[in-house]
Amino acid sequence: MQNQGRSKRTKTGARTRPHSKKKKHELGRSPTETTLDEPRFRVVDSRGAGKKVRALSTDVANVTEDGETTRVTIEDVVENDANPNYARRNIITKGAVIETDAGRARVTSRPGQNGQVNAVVVDE
């Protein structure tokens, strides 16, 4: 389980004594690793009355080039600065470079947070 509470260590590395136990509202979720596959989504509750649509997998992207946005098919994940293994496993995160019908593009959205892949064409 992910804990979103205060760290047990200080800035210098010393251990702090906990003043309370872990609370339910401090609980986080595991990251949504959006894979390259046929589109699958999951709706999760967020704070307040909000909802998040998480893309578990997708194979389409909204690619913008010179102000024109088109919906294209994703062919491959070329590189991912978040984690070198993500490119090998075809996991799409923000900042990943994907190979599409319109050429190579860099992802500008967070598919695990808002459920869609938005990207801009990169010149190489």
C-alpha positions as CSV (number, residue, x, y, z in Angstrom):
1,M,0.0,0.0,0.0
2,Q,1.1,3.5,-0.8
3,N,1.3,5.9,2.2
4,Q,0.8,9.6,1.4
5,G,1.5,10.7,5.0
6,R,4.5,12.4,6.5
7,S,7.9,10.7,6.1
8,K,9.4,8.9,9.0
9,R,12.7,10.6,8.3
10,T,13.8,14.2,8.7
11,K,15.5,16.2,6.0
12,T,18.9,15.2,7.4
13,G,17.9,11.5,7.6
14,A,17.2,11.2,11.3
15,R,14.2,9.1,12.4
16,T,11.2,10.8,13.8
17,R,8.9,9.2,16.4
18,P,5.4,8.9,14.9
19,H,2.7,10.9,16.7
20,S,-0.1,8.8,15.2
21,K,-0.8,5.7,13.2
22,K,-1.4,5.6,9.4
23,K,-4.8,7.0,8.5
24,K,-7.2,5.9,5.8
25,H,-7.2,9.3,4.1
26,E,-3.4,9.1,3.8
27,L,-3.7,6.0,1.7
28,G,-2.5,6.3,-1.9
29,R,-2.9,4.0,-4.9
30,S,-0.4,2.2,-7.0
31,P,0.5,4.1,-10.2
32,T,-1.6,3.3,-13.3
33,E,0.9,2.0,-15.9
34,T,-0.9,2.7,-19.1
35,T,0.0,0.0,-21.7
36,L,-0.1,-0.1,-25.4
37,D,-3.1,-2.2,-26.2
38,E,-6.8,-2.0,-27.1
39,P,-8.5,0.8,-25.0
40,R,-9.5,-0.1,-21.4
41,F,-10.5,2.5,-18.8
42,R,-11.4,2.5,-15.1
43,V,-13.3,5.3,-13.3
44,V,-12.0,5.9,-9.7
45,D,-13.3,8.4,-7.1
46,S,-11.1,11.3,-6.2
47,R,-11.4,13.8,-3.4
48,G,-14.7,15.6,-3.0
49,A,-17.3,14.7,-5.6
50,G,-14.7,14.3,-8.4
51,K,-14.0,11.3,-10.5
52,K,-10.9,10.3,-12.5
53,V,-10.9,8.2,-15.7
54,R,-7.7,6.1,-15.7
55,A,-6.5,4.6,-19.0
56,L,-5.3,1.1,-18.2
57,S,-4.4,0.7,-21.9
58,T,-4.9,2.6,-25.1
59,D,-3.7,2.6,-28.7
60,V,-4.9,6.0,-29.9
61,A,-3.5,9.5,-29.3
62,N,-4.5,13.1,-30.1
63,V,-1.4,14.4,-31.9
64,T,-1.0,18.2,-32.5
65,E,1.2,19.5,-35.3
66,D,1.3,23.2,-36.4
67,G,-2.0,23.8,-34.5
68,E,-3.9,20.9,-36.2
69,T,-4.9,18.1,-33.9
70,T,-5.6,14.6,-35.3
71,R,-6.5,11.3,-33.8
72,V,-3.9,8.7,-34.7
73,T,-2.9,5.2,-33.9
74,I,0.0,4.5,-31.5
75,E,2.4,2.0,-33.0
76,D,5.2,1.8,-30.4
77,V,6.8,3.4,-27.3
78,V,10.2,4.6,-28.4
79,E,11.6,6.0,-25.2
80,N,10.4,6.9,-21.7
81,D,12.5,9.2,-19.5
82,A,10.5,8.2,-16.4
83,N,11.9,4.6,-16.5
84,P,14.0,2.9,-19.2
85,N,12.0,-0.4,-18.6
86,Y,8.7,1.4,-19.4
87,A,9.8,1.7,-23.1
88,R,10.6,-2.0,-23.2
89,R,7.2,-2.8,-21.6
90,N,5.3,-0.3,-23.9
91,I,4.1,1.8,-20.9
92,I,2.9,5.3,-21.7
93,T,3.5,8.1,-19.3
94,K,3.8,11.9,-19.6
95,G,7.0,12.7,-21.5
96,A,7.2,9.4,-23.3
97,V,8.1,9.4,-27.0
98,I,5.7,7.4,-29.1
99,E,5.8,6.3,-32.7
100,T,2.5,7.1,-34.5
101,D,1.0,7.4,-38.0
102,A,1.9,11.1,-37.9
103,G,5.6,10.4,-36.9
104,R,7.2,10.6,-33.5
105,A,5.4,12.5,-30.8
106,R,6.0,13.4,-27.1
107,V,3.1,12.7,-24.7
108,T,2.0,15.9,-22.9
109,S,-0.9,14.5,-20.9
110,R,-1.1,12.0,-18.0
111,P,-3.0,9.0,-19.3
112,G,-3.2,7.4,-15.8
113,Q,-4.8,10.5,-14.4
114,N,-7.1,11.8,-17.2
115,G,-7.6,8.8,-19.4
116,Q,-6.3,10.2,-22.8
117,V,-3.1,10.5,-24.6
118,N,-2.3,14.0,-25.9
119,A,1.0,14.5,-27.8
120,V,2.9,16.9,-29.9
121,V,5.1,16.0,-32.9
122,V,8.8,16.1,-32.2
123,D,11.3,16.9,-35.0
124,E,14.2,14.5,-35.1
